């Protein structure tokens, strides 16, 4: 037994007592946030978002904040496509310095002629062209590993989703759905070279957005991503501006020396967007649309703006992200709302197309072991005397 639970039980008890102590304050902050979203002027707040300098991420309102929309009935015939992915990263203890990306795809047709198509697309990354992102203007190259391999996988997921959408019959409404965020947040946490960003975003992700925009203009198609149990606070942060007495707000100048709890906006602190909309929305309703102010969008998305709304389900509040040009197409928000809601209902709380795509994409520990076993077999057949490291071998053997 590696964990002595008796040694941590007292710490868990202290944690529970602390949570109980903070519950009353949390309820007061949630009440204040619910009241503010019901009374704040969206146009005024949007202008304040534009002018203010804050220490937290904001969401720009695109209309009235207190809007609540019921879902219209779904169309009689429609299709849903989804893509998800997983990968095996470089393991320097194994014999070959390769990677694997596995993309799971799903197409579900509903209506008079129901149908389903599920597939997976495993791709081995073994050549230098696949293992590195090359600077086209010089000798530099960046290895695809770690977080960067995850971003590459995200790009390939979105490319697969675009391909699925292109193959759909144009006469039926359709939804293209991805898992997670449309915003590549991880790009803001690492100092990637410009040529790496151009390859992954300009030549990859943004091209997919361009293609989706063209297809959505040509046919009744909606594209979005779905985030289960979101933890963001952008909308609540924006409401903090509504109670801020300074015009415009400047967190460092006016409140930089104040402790947490002493700032005027701290009456709303500690509340997540999901908690707010759990209180504010009825089951099946969606919120107003908000625009993300993330810097990565303005810097790298080529004019595409990303928005989001919250959708209340039976057991959770989900965040649905979309390109804002989609919201400008007549009836497209309604289509997105109702089809995402139907997918969640059919999937017992989580979109069934995404759940099936995940099942097609997932690489288990057993799959990983077989993957490396097959590599070893082929290397030996070719007379390559590569071996795994001693550390890797020790993990496969029990000594005591």
C-alpha positions in Angstrom: 0.0 0.0 0.0 1.7 3.2 -1.2 -0.7 5.7 0.4 -1.4 5.7 4.2 -4.8 7.3 4.1 -4.8 7.7 7.9 -2.1 10.3 7.6 -4.1 12.5 5.2 -7.6 12.0 6.7 -7.1 14.8 9.1 -6.1 17.2 6.3 -9.2 16.2 4.4 -11.3 17.0 7.4 -9.7 20.4 7.7 -10.4 21.0 4.0 -14.1 20.1 4.4 -14.4 22.5 7.4 -12.8 25.3 5.4 -15.2 24.8 2.5 -18.2 24.9 4.8 -16.9 28.1 6.4 -16.6 29.8 3.0 -20.0 28.6 1.7 -22.0 31.6 3.1 -19.6 34.1 1.5 -19.8 32.2 -1.7 -23.6 32.3 -1.7 -23.6 36.1 -1.1 -21.2 36.6 -4.0 -23.3 34.4 -6.3 -26.4 36.4 -5.3 -24.6 39.6 -6.2 -23.5 38.2 -9.5 -27.0 37.1 -10.4 -28.4 40.5 -9.5 -25.8 42.3 -11.5 -26.3 40.3 -14.7 -30.0 41.0 -14.5 -29.6 44.8 -14.2 -26.3 45.7 -16.0 -26.5 47.6 -19.4 -24.8 45.4 -22.0 -23.9 48.3 -24.3 -22.4 50.4 -21.5 -20.5 47.4 -20.2 -19.2 46.5 -23.6 -17.7 49.9 -23.9 -16.1 49.7 -20.5 -14.6 46.4 -21.4 -13.0 48.1 -24.4 -11.5 50.9 -22.4 -10.5 49.2 -19.2 -7.2 47.6 -18.1 -7.8 44.7 -15.8 -5.7 42.0 -14.2 -8.3 39.3 -15.3 -9.7 38.1 -18.6 -13.0 39.6 -19.7 -15.8 38.6 -22.0 -17.3 41.4 -24.2 -21.2 41.3 -24.3 -22.6 41.2 -27.8 -26.1 42.3 -26.6 -28.1 42.3 -23.4 -26.5 40.3 -20.6 -29.8 39.0 -19.2 -31.0 37.2 -22.3 -32.2 33.7 -21.9 -33.2 31.6 -24.9 -35.2 28.4 -25.0 -34.3 25.8 -27.6 -36.4 25.6 -30.7 -37.4 22.0 -31.9 -34.8 20.2 -33.9 -35.2 19.7 -37.6 -36.7 16.5 -38.8 -33.6 15.4 -40.7 -30.1 16.5 -39.8 -26.5 15.2 -39.4 -23.9 15.6 -36.7 -20.2 15.1 -37.2 -17.5 15.1 -34.5 -13.8 14.5 -34.2 -11.6 13.9 -31.2 -8.0 12.8 -30.8 -5.3 11.3 -28.7 -1.6 10.7 -29.1 1.5 8.9 -28.0 4.3 11.3 -27.3 8.1 10.6 -27.7 9.4 8.1 -25.1 13.1 8.3 -25.0 13.3 5.0 -23.2 11.8 3.2 -26.2 13.7 1.9 -29.2 12.4 4.3 -31.8 12.0 8.1 -31.6 8.5 8.2 -33.1 5.1 9.6 -32.1 1.5 8.6 -33.0 -1.6 10.8 -33.5 -5.0 9.0 -33.5 -8.0 10.9 -34.7 -11.5 9.5 -34.0 -14.3 10.6 -36.3 -18.1 10.1 -36.1 -21.0 10.9 -38.4 -24.5 10.5 -37.1 -27.6 11.0 -39.4 -31.0 11.5 -37.9 -34.5 11.5 -39.4 -36.1 9.4 -42.2 -32.9 7.5 -43.0 -30.8 7.2 -39.9 -27.2 6.1 -40.2 -23.9 6.1 -38.4 -20.3 6.0 -39.5 -17.4 5.6 -36.9 -13.8 5.5 -37.8 -10.3 6.1 -36.5 -7.3 7.5 -38.3 -4.0 6.6 -36.7 -0.9 8.3 -38.1 2.7 7.4 -37.3 5.1 10.4 -37.1 8.5 8.9 -37.9 10.1 11.1 -40.6 11.8 14.4 -39.8 9.1 16.2 -41.8 6.6 14.8 -39.2 8.8 15.0 -36.1 9.8 18.6 -36.5 8.3 21.9 -37.6 10.9 23.4 -40.0 11.6 27.1 -40.4 11.1 27.7 -44.1 13.5 30.6 -44.0 16.4 29.0 -42.2 18.0 25.9 -40.7 16.0 26.0 -37.4 13.5 23.3 -36.5 11.3 22.7 -33.5 10.6 19.1 -32.3 6.9 18.1 -32.1 6.7 16.9 -28.6 5.0 17.7 -25.3 2.4 20.5 -25.5 3.3 21.3 -29.1 2.3 17.8 -30.1 -1.0 18.3 -28.4 -1.6 21.5 -30.4 -0.6 19.7 -33.6 -3.2 17.0 -32.7 -5.8 19.7 -32.1 -5.1 21.1 -35.6 -5.5 17.6 -37.2 -8.8 17.1 -35.3 -10.1 20.3 -36.7 -8.9 19.4 -40.2 -10.7 16.0 -39.9 -13.9 17.8 -38.8 -13.7 20.1 -41.8 -13.3 17.0 -44.1 -16.3 15.3 -42.5 -18.4 18.5 -43.0 -17.4 18.7 -46.7 -18.8 15.2 -47.3 -22.2 15.9 -45.8 -25.3 16.0 -48.0 -26.1 19.7 -48.6 -29.9 19.3 -48.3 -29.9 18.6 -44.5 -29.0 20.9 -41.6 -25.8 19.8 -39.9 -23.6 20.4 -36.9 -19.8 20.0 -36.7 -18.7 19.6 -33.1 -15.3 19.4 -31.5 -14.3 18.8 -27.9 -12.7 21.5 -25.8 -11.9 25.1 -26.7 -11.7 26.8 -30.1 -9.1 29.1 -28.4 -5.6 27.8 -28.4 -4.8 29.0 -24.9 -1.6 27.0 -24.6 0.0 29.3 -27.2 0.0 32.1 -24.6 2.0 30.0 -22.0 5.0 29.2 -24.2 7.4 31.3 -26.2 7.1 29.5 -29.5 8.9 30.7 -32.6 6.9 32.7 -35.2 7.4 30.0 -37.8 5.9 27.4 -35.5 2.8 29.6 -34.9 2.4 30.2 -38.6 2.5 26.5 -39.4 0.0 25.5 -36.7 -2.3 28.4 -36.8 -2.1 30.4 -40.1 -1.5 27.3 -42.2 -3.6 24.9 -40.1 -6.2 26.1 -37.7 -7.1 29.4 -39.4 -7.4 27.7 -42.8 -10.0 25.4 -41.3 -11.9 28.3 -39.9 -11.8 29.9 -43.4 -13.1 26.7 -44.9 -15.9 26.4 -42.3 -16.9 30.0 -42.9 -17.2 29.4 -46.6 -19.2 26.2 -46.1 -21.5 27.8 -43.5 -22.3 30.6 -45.9 -23.2 28.0 -48.6 -25.4 25.6 -46.6 -27.2 25.2 -43.2 -24.2 24.2 -41.2 -23.1 25.1 -37.6 -19.6 24.6 -36.2 -18.8 24.8 -32.5 -16.8 23.3 -29.7 -18.2 21.9 -26.4 -16.7 22.3 -23.0 -18.1 20.1 -20.2 -17.8 21.5 -16.6 -16.2 24.7 -17.7 -14.2 26.6 -15.1 -13.9 30.0 -16.7 -14.9 33.3 -15.0 -14.8 35.8 -18.0 -18.5 36.7 -17.7 -18.3 37.2 -13.9 -15.1 39.2 -14.4 -17.0 41.4 -16.8 -19.7 41.9 -14.2 -17.0 43.0 -11.8 -16.6 46.0 -14.1 -20.3 46.8 -13.7 -19.7 47.3 -9.9 -16.4 49.0 -10.4 -16.6 52.7 -9.4 -13.8 53.8 -11.7 -14.3 55.0 -15.3 -12.5 53.3 -17.0 -11.3 50.6 -14.7 -7.6 50.2 -14.2 -6.8 47.4 -11.7 -3.2 48.2 -11.2 -3.6 52.0 -10.8 -6.7 52.0 -8.6 -6.6 48.7 -6.6 -3.1 47.3 -7.1 -2.2 47.9 -3.5 -5.4 46.5 -2.0 -5.7 42.9 -0.7 -8.1 40.4 -2.0 -11.5 41.1 -0.4 -10.9 44.8 -0.1 -11.5 45.8 -3.7 -14.9 47.1 -4.7 -15.4 44.2 -7.2 -14.6 41.5 -4.7 -18.3 41.2 -3.9 -18.4 39.0 -7.0 -15.1 37.2 -6.6 -14.8 33.4 -6.4 -17.9 32.8 -8.6 -17.5 30.9 -11.9 -19.5 31.5 -15.0 -21.0 28.0 -14.7 -22.2 28.7 -11.1 -23.7 31.9 -12.3 -25.6 30.4 -15.2 -26.7 27.4 -13.1 -28.6 30.0 -11.1 -29.6 32.2 -14.0 -30.8 29.7 -16.6 -33.6 27.2 -16.8 -32.8 23.7 -18.1 -32.5 23.7 -21.9 -31.9 27.5 -22.1 -28.8 29.2 -23.4 -27.3 32.5 -22.4 -26.5 35.5 -24.5 -23.4 35.3 -26.7 -20.2 36.8 -25.3 -17.0 37.5 -27.2 -13.7 36.3 -25.9 -11.0 39.0 -25.4 -8.1 36.5 -25.3 -5.0 38.0 -26.9 -4.2 34.9 -28.8 -7.3 35.4 -31.0 -6.4 39.0 -32.0 -2.8 38.0 -32.7 -3.2 34.8 -34.6 -6.7 34.1 -35.8 -6.7 36.2 -39.0 -9.8 38.2 -38.3 -11.9 35.3 -36.9 -13.4 36.3 -33.6 -14.5 33.6 -31.1 -17.6 33.8 -28.9 -19.4 31.6 -26.5 -22.6 31.0 -24.7 -23.6 28.8 -21.7 -26.1 26.0 -22.0 -27.9 24.6 -19.0 -28.4 20.8 -19.1 -30.0 18.5 -16.6 -26.8 17.9 -14.6 -24.3 20.6 -15.6 -23.8 23.9 -17.4 -21.7 23.6 -20.6 -19.8 26.2 -22.5 -20.3 26.2 -26.3 -17.8 28.2 -28.3 -18.3 29.4 -31.9 -16.9 31.7 -34.5 -18.8 35.0 -34.2 -19.5 35.1 -37.9 -21.8 32.1 -37.3 -24.0 34.1 -35.0 -24.5 36.6 -37.8 -26.1 34.0 -40.1 -29.9 33.9 -39.9 -31.2 31.0 -37.7 -27.7 29.5 -37.1 -27.6 30.2 -33.4 -31.0 28.4 -33.0 -29.7 25.4 -35.0 -26.5 25.2 -32.9 -28.5 25.5 -29.7 -31.0 22.8 -30.4 -28.6 20.3 -32.0 -26.1 20.6 -29.1 -28.9 20.2 -26.6 -30.3 17.1 -28.5 -26.8 15.6 -28.6 -26.4 16.1 -24.9 -29.8 14.5 -24.2 -29.1 11.5 -26.4 -25.7 11.1 -24.7 -27.2 11.3 -21.1 -25.6 14.6 -20.4 -22.7 14.7 -22.8 -23.0 15.0 -26.7 -23.2 11.5 -28.0 -21.2 12.3 -31.1 -18.3 13.5 -29.0 -18.5 10.5 -26.7 -18.3 8.2 -29.7 -15.5 10.1 -31.3 -13.5 9.9 -28.1 -14.0 6.1 -28.0 -12.6 5.9 -31.5 -9.6 8.1 -30.7 -8.6 6.9 -27.2 -5.3 5.1 -26.9 -5.2 3.0 -23.8 -2.2 1.8 -21.8 -2.6 -1.6 -23.4 -2.7 0.0 -26.8 0.5 1.8 -26.1 2.2 -1.4 -24.9 1.2 -3.2 -28.1 2.3 -0.2 -30.2 5.9 -0.5 -28.8 5.9 -4.3 -29.0 5.1 -4.1 -32.8 7.8 -1.5 -33.2 10.3 -3.8 -31.6 9.3 -6.7 -33.8 9.7 -4.8 -37.0 13.0 -3.3 -35.9 14.4 -6.8 -35.1 13.2 -8.1 -38.5 15.1 -5.3 -40.2 18.2 -6.2 -38.2 18.2 -3.0 -36.2 19.7 -3.6 -32.8 17.9 -0.9 -31.0 16.9 -1.7 -27.4 14.7 -0.1 -24.8 16.4 1.6 -21.8 17.1 -0.1 -18.6 14.5 2.0 -16.9 11.8 1.0 -19.3 12.8 -2.7 -18.9 12.7 -2.4 -15.1 9.1 -1.2 -15.3 8.1 -4.3 -17.1 9.6 -6.7 -14.5 8.7 -7.3 -10.8 11.8 -7.8 -8.7 10.1 -8.2 -5.3 
